[in-house]
Amino acid sequence: MEQYPKSLMEFESQFKSEGDCIDYLVQMRWPQGFVCPVCESRKSWRTDRRLFHCAACGHQVSITAGTVFQGTRKPLQMWFRAMWWVTSQKNGASAKGLQQGLGLGSYQTAWVWLHKLRRAMVRPGRDQLSGLVEVDETYVGGPENRPGRGAETKALVVIAVERRGRALGRTRMAVVGEPTRDELCGFVESCVAPGSTVRTDGWQSYRTLKNRGYTHERVLQQRSSEDPCELLPGVHRC
């Protein structure tokens, strides 16, 4: 397996052209050489349209078919830079940061790319969480005297955990770049099956979960009139 570039300089040297990216992708997909999925022939040639053309039966296979690059009109070089950028961010990647880092004209394009890459980084075959799933977030790292969701030097970690009665089930965790609706709800969509009940705090960024195929329960923290220091949870279903 190719050694992962340790620096941006190594990355740029390894993938300095579109052809380098195509060759790398071909090597990853067919390490023993291309084999036609129809007739199993190994004789083929590559066309200018990123296709393998089988010399025996004429079947054509796209180099990017079945990958996150399928159907893209952007150069593979740009996709590879996006992958490098996402995996090299210590405090989490955001769609806005990806847009600025790659010079993409559309925030929506950056958001779609980011979530495609996040899904591709999940272990294949891993089932989504289901049933009642509690989702919460916390900031990790950074100076101790900078509390709250606005601390720029901390990493925002989002956690989803299944509830099985009083027991906890499977857990999913991710670092996100910003506490926005697209980032937090996108995390839920990536790891929680549609139709599940998702329980969160009252943060406004979660409000669109009900429009994304989930039953959304918000746990609001209310102070008791008898004891102002005691927090009493109230569950609101949306």
GIZI-V269305 format. One record per run of one state. SS is the DSSP state (H for helix, E for strand, C for the rest). FROM is the first residue (numbers start at 1). TO is the last residue. If there is no record, write none. Layout:
SS:FROM:TO + SS:FROM:TO
//
This chain:
C:1:7 + H:8:14 + C:15:17 + H:18:29 + C:30:43 + E:44:46 + C:47:50 + E:51:54 + C:55:59 + E:60:62 + C:63:75 + H:76:88 + C:89:92 + E:93:93 + C:94:94 + H:95:102 + C:103:106 + H:107:120 + C:121:128 + E:129:129 + C:130:131 + E:132:140 + C:141:154 + E:155:164 + C:165:166 + E:167:176 + C:177:180 + H:181:191 + E:192:192 + C:193:196 + E:197:200 + C:201:203 + H:204:211 + C:212:214 + E:215:223 + C:224:230 + E:231:237 + C:238:238
//
